[in-house]
């Protein structure tokens, strides 16, 4: 069985006046959407990725 591991850095800014909780929610949604996209659930043909095998983890996060 072949596995792939990657480290991805994500940076984004909130719109003026938005609370920090918006950033946490946006990051969680983005990570979930990335996993879904890698697995190929969002449409198109088979991605070749084993269904249910994608695991995501937020190793570190910082709000500045």
Backbone as a ProteinNet text record, in pm:
[ID]
protein_1_A
[PRIMARY]
XXXXXXXXXXXXXXXXXXXXXXXXXXXXXXXXXXXXXXXXXXXXXXXXXXXXXXXXXXXXXXXX
[TERTIARY]
85.3	0	89.8	61.8	136.7	59.1	130.1	69.8	144.8	79.1	141.6	116.2	219.8	208.6	262.6	192.5	237.2	210.7	295.8	275.9	235	123.9	70.8	58	106	92.9	-16.9	-108.4	-220.3	-218.6	-233.9	-240.4	-356.1	-436.5	-545	-575.9	-643.5	-681.1	-832.5	-878.9	-1022.4	-1062.5	-1185.2	-1240.3	-1246.6	-1235.9	-1237.8	-1358.6	-1333.9	-1440.8	-1485.3	-1427.9	-1468.6	-1398.2	-1468.9	-1406.7	-1311.7	-1216.6	-1118.6	-1184.6	-1301.9	-1370.9	-1402.4	-1415.9	-1441	-1321.1	-1200.7	-1079.5	-1073	-1105.7	-1103.6	-1203	-1322.8	-1424.8	-1385.9	-1328.6	-1287	-1176.9	-1083.5	-975.6	-1030.4	-1119.3	-1178.3	-1254.6	-1332.6	-1405.9	-1309.8	-1204.3	-1107.2	-1036.8	-999.8	-933.6	-1028.8	-1153.7	-1253.1	-1274.8	-1279.9	-1300.1	-1178.7	-1059.6	-938.7	-942.4	-978.4	-987.4	-1089.5	-1204	-1309.3	-1260.6	-1190.6	-1139.7	-1034.8	-944.5	-841.6	-905.2	-1006.8	-1073.7	-1155.7	-1184.9	-1256.9	-1407	-1457.7	-1601.3	-1675.1	-1604.4	-1669.4	-1711.1	-1697.1	-1739.7	-1627.6	-1655.5	-1555.2	-1541.1	-1438.8	-1414.9	-1343.1	-1314.6	-1243.4	-1106.8	-1067.8	-939.6	-826.6	-859.3	-757.6	-720.4	-783.3	-757.3	-860.9	-813.9	-901.5	-1004	-1130	-1239.4	-1223.1	-1234.3	-1224.2	-1081.3	-982.2	-844.2	-779.6	-843.1	-782	-797.1	-684.7	-682.7	-620	-680.2	-623.6	-602.8	-504.3	-474.4	-418.6	-469.9	-413.5	-305.7	-180.4	-68.8	-44.6	-69.7	-43.7	-126.8	-171.2	-239.9	-210.7	-207.5	-174.7	-258.7	-319.2	-395.5	-315.8	-280.7	-200.4	-274.8
-117.7	0	124	215.5	340.6	450.2	528.3	641.4	767.9	879.8	1009.8	1096.1	1165.4	1262.2	1395	1504.1	1636.9	1736.2	1834.8	1944.9	2066.4	2127.4	2241.3	2359.3	2473.7	2595.4	2681.1	2729	2810.3	2942.5	3050.7	3182.4	3260.1	3323.8	3407.5	3516.8	3620.1	3733	3739.9	3785.4	3805.2	3943.5	3955	4085.5	4171.7	4298.9	4393.6	4370.6	4367.3	4355.6	4214.1	4114.2	3975.4	3922.2	3846.1	3789.4	3674.6	3645.9	3539.2	3403.7	3382.8	3254.3	3225.2	3329	3311.7	3242.5	3277.6	3216.5	3067.7	3033.8	2893.4	2811.8	2863.8	2794.7	2781.8	2889.2	2886.1	2782.7	2774.9	2676.5	2534.8	2509.3	2375.6	2336.5	2429.3	2401.1	2373.6	2454.4	2438.3	2304	2260.8	2131.1	2018.8	2029.6	1928.9	1924.2	2041.3	2047.1	1991.7	2014.7	1960.3	1807.8	1749.9	1603.9	1548.8	1613.1	1570	1578.9	1685.7	1704.8	1599.5	1569.5	1469.4	1332.8	1302.9	1173.6	1167	1280.5	1283.2	1276.8	1312.2	1305.7	1421.3	1527.2	1648.7	1642.8	1530.9	1520.3	1469	1459	1408.1	1258	1205.1	1061	1018.8	890.2	838.1	904.4	934.3	1000.7	900.7	774.6	675.1	667.6	751.6	752.9	664.1	578.3	485.2	562.7	533	600.1	581.8	690.4	688.2	688.7	696.9	688.5	824.1	933.1	1064.6	1107.1	1141.7	1189.6	1328.4	1421.4	1555.1	1588.6	1673.8	1714.3	1855.2	1940.4	2074.5	2063.3	2062.7	2041.7	2164.3	2281.8	2404.6	2515.7	2608	2724.7	2843.4	2959.6	3081.2	3195.4	3271.8	3389.5	3510.2	3595.9	3714.6	3841.7
0	0	0	-88	-95.9	-23.1	58.7	129.8	94.2	105.9	85	205.9	249.4	358.1	307.9	336.3	293.9	406.5	416.9	510	427.8	464.6	389.9	484.8	441.7	521.2	459.2	542.2	494.4	569.6	496.5	558.2	495.3	577.5	525.7	626.1	579	663.5	673.3	787.6	806.4	756.9	715	678.5	804.9	786.7	898.1	989.2	1118.7	1217.2	1249.2	1184.8	1210.8	1335.4	1418.8	1538.3	1502.7	1591.7	1568.6	1547.7	1604	1588.5	1441.6	1360.3	1217.3	1151.9	1194.9	1139.3	1172.7	1294.7	1336.9	1255	1237.1	1157.5	1011.4	955.6	815.5	794.2	886.2	874.8	881.7	975.1	988.1	861.7	806.4	682.4	567.2	558.5	451.5	456.5	575.9	592.1	551.3	590.7	552.2	402.2	339.9	195.1	120.2	174.4	113.1	114	226.7	237.1	138.6	130.4	37.9	-106.4	-138.5	-273.3	-309.5	-218.7	-244.6	-269.2	-191.8	-206.9	-335.3	-394.7	-521.6	-507.7	-391.4	-366.3	-433.4	-468.8	-518.6	-664.5	-727.8	-867.3	-955.2	-1080.3	-1172.7	-1159.6	-1220.5	-1216.8	-1090.5	-1081.7	-964.4	-949.6	-826.6	-802	-783.9	-761.8	-734.4	-587.7	-506.1	-361.7	-293.4	-204.6	-132.8	-50	-71.6	-1	150.4	222.7	368.1	421.1	331.8	377.2	406.6	365.3	384	529.9	590.8	729.3	728.9	798	808	954.8	979.3	1116.5	1111.9	1195.1	1209.1	1316.4	1272.3	1364.2	1451.7	1398.5	1471.4	1409	1488	1435.6	1526.2	1466.1	1539.7	1484.5	1571.1	1530.4	1578.3	1481.3	1518.4	1482.9
[MASK]
++++++++++++++++++++++++++++++++++++++++++++++++++++++++++++++++

